Amino acid sequence: MSVVKTGLRHYLHIVVVIVGAGPVGLLLANLLGLRGIRTTVLERSVSIPPGSRAIGVMPPSLEILNEAGLVAPFLTAGRTVRRAVVHGTGGAPLGTLQFARVHPDFPYVLAIPQVATLEILEANLTKYPCVTVQRGSDVVGVESDRSGPVQVTIAGGGTVTGNFCVVAAGVRSGAVAGVEIPRRGGNYNRHFLMADFEDESGLGDDAHLWFTRSGAVESFPLPGGRRRWIVQLDSGTPNGQSTPALTRLVHQRSGYDLTGAAPLWESSFSPSWSLADRFHRDGQIFLAGDAAHTMSPIGGQGMNTGFADARHLAAVLEGSHGNSGAAADREAVARYQRFRQRAATIATGRAAAGMAVGTLTGPVASALRSGVIAAALNSPLRGSLARHFAMITIPRFAS
């Protein structure tokens, strides 16, 4: 019986197939590589996409990156945000969220473009000869019967087999559809524009949020002297709207004038949510990240929830190294299902609540919201709110 030796540990030759080379799939590949587990990552795109949707890495995720030996390159490539200033209609500050006491080692939120996250995670995989990344591999089916290996089918007829498969691809991917796990979901019926600009705002390293009677604006510092601006649209869908609408709404609601500045990157989005009924099938196929749960990107809940999925799954798969060809330990699978679905349910609910409160419009609703926010941020509750925003209070994992 062959084994892999990593440090002082010996592992059976199990193989894990990860579908999706997004942040969650690549982090899981690093965690498995660290454990000496043979891993193949299958990704449809032939290169890292240039877009940069997810930018906030919360303290619990920095703990996981630290465990994987990755926190140093993330801190080098990112920008630490130590406070967020909240404004009401007219721009007057309602209060400030301070992150100084949310975590003993990481008293901040790290702002880093998603493209940089992907580059760091994929480059680090070269340390692990047991991990390979196959780009240009569009997975269209995943099958298992508990008695043998998982069969992963690639468009064009190729097949990859493994003892376990983790689907960490987008919710609309063929791999997610092929697993055939029911899910529920819906739309928030809110529409946004976002763009990154060279930062001439003078806002420094602080995040700023404006909750006004006509809609919300969010602004976050990025490395390289850049800043992201996100605006809630007045009405309708974002189709056909771009920089002129964003600059107009930013100026109207926050007072900052971006006219004449060319966006370095821009995108529109209409967020939705979904939650899989189960996060595994037969103890051999697991869902993580967007494949298991999607939620509003406002507040940065989604990717960070997926990072915790990856950490917990790494422990489950490590503990299954003696189960070559069979399902993972039932108790470990049940813990993954229980802990991660509970965490995703809480995070999805918080994202929905944040969306509902932050996007209220009209003079009466806006005035009530401003009063509640100001009272909370200038009371003993402000520390709890900072921990809430930084996802310290989301259940993580049991290994």
N, C-alpha and C positions, 0 to 999 in steps of 0.2 A: 504494500500500500504506500503510494508516494505521498510525500509531505513537502510543504514549503516552510523554510526556516526563516523567521524574521526576529532578529535580536535573540532573546531567550525563549521565543515561542515557536511551536510547531503547529502547522495547520494542514488539514487535509486539502486535497486539491479540489475544492469547490470553486465554482465559477458563478459570478454575479454579472448579469447583463443589465445595464442602465439605459433606458430609452430617454434621450433628451440631454443635451449638453448646455442647459441653462444654468443659472446659479446653483439651484438645488442639486441637479444631477452631477455637476462638476464637484461641488463640495462633498457629496456622498462618495464620489470616486476617490477623492483625496483621503477621506476618512477610512475607506476600505484599503486603499494602497498603504496607508500607515500601518494597517493591521496585517499586511501581507496577503490579502485576499485577491485572487485573480479576478479582474474586472474588465469588462468590455463596455465602452460607452458608444452608443449608436446615436447619431445626430443627422437630421435631414439636411440642414444648411451646410454648405461647403466651407464657410468661414464664419468668424464671429460677426454678428450683425452690428452695424454702427450705431443703432439707436440706443437710448439710455433712459429707459423708463424708471426702473427702481434705483433709487439713489441713497436711501437711508438704511444704515446698518446699526441695529440697536445693541445695547450692552450685552444682552444674553447671547446674541449672535457673535459678538466679539469674543466672548468666552469660548465658544466653539471653535472659532478661527484660531484662537490662541492654542487650544488643544492640538490643532492640526499643524501648528508651527507656521501659521499664515498671517498672524495679526500684524507683524512688523511691515510686510509689504503693503498691507491694506492701509495702515496708518501713514505710510510714506506717500501712497497714491491718493489718499483722501484728505478731507478737511474736517476738523472736529467742530461740532456745533454744541456750545455749552449752554445756550439759552434760546428761548423762542419768545418773541414779543407779540402780544395779541392786541389788535386794534379794533375799534368799532367804527361805525359810520362817522365820517369826518376825519378819520385818521388818529383820533386821540387814543393813546395806549390805555387798555383796560387792565393790563397786568403782564407779568412775565413768568414763564416756566423756567426754573433754574434746574439744571441737571447735575449740579455739583455733588449732590448726595445720593444719587440714584444707584451708584455702584462704586465699590471701593477701588477697583482698578480701571474702570472705564466710565468716568463721570461725564459722559457726553454721548451724542449721537454722531456717528461718522457719516459724512456725506461723500459719496464716491460714485461716479457714473457707472452704470451697469456694464458698459463695455470694458471698463478697467477691472471690475470684479471678475468678469469672464476671462480676461487675459491673464490675470494673476492665477486664478484657479486652474486654468488649462496648462499654463506654463509650469506650474508646480508639479503636475502629474509626471513630468519627465524624470522626477526623482524615483519613481516607482516602476520598475521593469514589469511588475505584475499587472499594470493598468495600460490599456490601449484605448485610443479614441478613433472611431471610424466615422468621419464626416461624409456627407453625401449618401447616408443610409436612411432611407425613408421607411420607417417601420409601419407595416399595414396590418399586422396581426400578432397576437400573443396567445399561446395555447399551453395548457398543462392539465394533467390528470392525477396528480399526487403520487403516481407510481413511478415516474421517470422525470427526465429533465424538462425544462420549459423550452418550447420551440418559439423563436422569435422570427417572424417572416418579414423580409425586406422587399420593397417594391422591385420588380424585375426578376424575382424568383429566388433570391438568396435566403439562406436560413442561418441563424446563430442560435446555439443551444447553451443553456446554463442551468445550474441547479436552482437559481433564484433569478427573478427579474423584477426590477424596480422601474415603474413607469413614472418619469418625472417630466414628461413632455407637456405641451400646451393642452388645454382642455378640449380643443377642437381637433386634436391629432387623431390619426387612424389608430394609433396604439391605445389611446384611452377608449375609443369606441370599441376596439377589439376585445378589451377586457370584459365588457358588458356588465359593468356594475352600475346599477341605477343611481341617479343623482337628482337632487332638487335644486332649484335656483330661480333667479328672477333678475329684473333690471331695476336700477335705481331711478331711472328716468331723469338723469342729470347729465349734462354735457359740458366738456371742458376743452380748453386749449392750453398747451404748455410749450414753452420754448426756452432755450438757453442763450444768454447774451454775455458779451464781455461786461463785467460788472463795473459800472460807473455810478452806482447808487449811493456809495458811502455807508452802506449798512454793515459792512465788516463781516465778522464771522457769525452774526446772529441770524436765525430764521425769523421771519416776520409773517404774520397772518392777519388779514383784514376781513372781518365779518361785517358786511355792510347791508343796508336795506335793499340794494340792487344785486347783491351776489358776493361771492367770496373771491379773495386773491390770496395766494400763498407764494412765498419767495424764500429760496434756500441758497446759501452759498455753496459753490462747487470749487474744487481745486483748479489751479491754473487761472485764477482771476476771473472766474465765470460765476454766473448766478442764474438759477432757474426761476421762472415766473409761471404760475398756473392760475388761470382765470375760469370762473364759472360763467358759462354763456347766459345771456339774457333769457333766451327761449329757443325752441327748435332744436335742430341737430347741428353738429359742427361741420356738416358737409359744405364745402365751398368756402369756409371761413378760415382765415389764417392770421398772419402777423398784424394786419391793420386792425382787426377786431381785438386781438390781444392787447396791443399797445393802447388802443382807445379805452378799453375796460380797466387796464392797470392804472392809467392816468386818472380816469374818472373816480376810481374807488380808493386808490392809495396816494395819489398826488405825484407819483413818479412818472417821468416822461421818458419813454423808450423810443419816441419818434426818431426816425433816421438811423436807428441801430439795426443792423442786419442780424437775424437770428442765426446762431451757429448750428442749431438743430431745433426742429419743431414737430409737434404731433397733436392730433386731436384724439379724444377718447370719450366713450360713453360707458362708464363702468357697470359691471353686472356682478352677481355673486352666484356661487354654486357650491354644493357640498355633497360628496359621494356618500352613499348609504353605508359603505364599508370601505376600509382602506387596504384591504387585501383580498385575494381569492385563493382558496385552498392552501394558505400558508406558504405559497411559492411565488405568487405575483403580488407585489405591493404597489400602492399608490403613494406618491409624495409630492409636495409642492402643489402647483396648479392642477395637476392630474387628480389630486384629492380634494382641493378646495381653491376657489377663487373668491376674491373680495375686492372692495374698492381700494385703489392704490393710495387714496388720500389717507395719510397717517402712517404709511409704510408697514402695514401689518402683514401683507401677503408673503413677500420673500423671506422675512424673518421667521414667520411661522413654518415655512418650508425648510429653512435651515435647521430648525429644531426637529422636524421630521427626519432629516438626513442623519442627525446625531443619534436619534433614538434607533433608527433602522440599522445604522452601523453596529450598534450594540447587539441588536437582534440577530443580524447575520453573522457577527463574530461568534456569538454563542451557539450558532447552528453549524459550526464547522465540522461536527461529527456526523451530520445528517446528509451526507452526500447522496443526491438523487431523491431525497424525500422532503416533506414539508418541514418548515422550521418548528421549533419547540412551541407547542400549543400555548403554554402559559406566556411565553415571550410575545407571541403573536397577539394574544388577547390583551396584553399590556399595551402594545403598540396601538391597537385599535382603540382601547379605552382612553389612554392618555392623549393621543394625537387627535382623535376626533373631538374630544372635549376641548382641547386647546383651540382647534380650528373653529369650533362652534362659538367659543367665547370671542376669538379674534374677529370672526365674521360679524358677530353681533355688535362688537365695538366699532368696527368699520362702518356698519350701517347706521349706528347711532351718531357717529361723528359726521357722516354724510348728511343725515337728516337735520342735525342741529346747525352745522356749518353752512348749509345752503339755504336756510330759511330766508325769505325775502319779505319785503313790506315793512312799513314803519313800526307797526305794533309788535310783530314777531321779532323784529330786529332789536327794538328797544328792550324787550323782555330778555332776549338772549344776552345782550350786552350787560344788563344788570346782573344776571346770574353769573356770567363769566367773571365780571369785575369782583363780585362778592367772593367767589371761590378762589380767585388768584390773589386776593388780598386777605386771606384767612389761613388758619392752620392747615386747611385742605390742600394748599398749593404743593406741598411735598408729595402727597399721595397722587395728585394729578400728574406731577412730573414722572413718578414711577409708573403710573398708568400709561402715559404717552410713550415712555421708553420700553414698554412691554415687560417690565420686571415682574408684573403680577400675573402674566399669562402662564398657565401650567406648562412645564417643559417636557421632561421625560423621566421615566423610571428605568434604570438599567440594572 
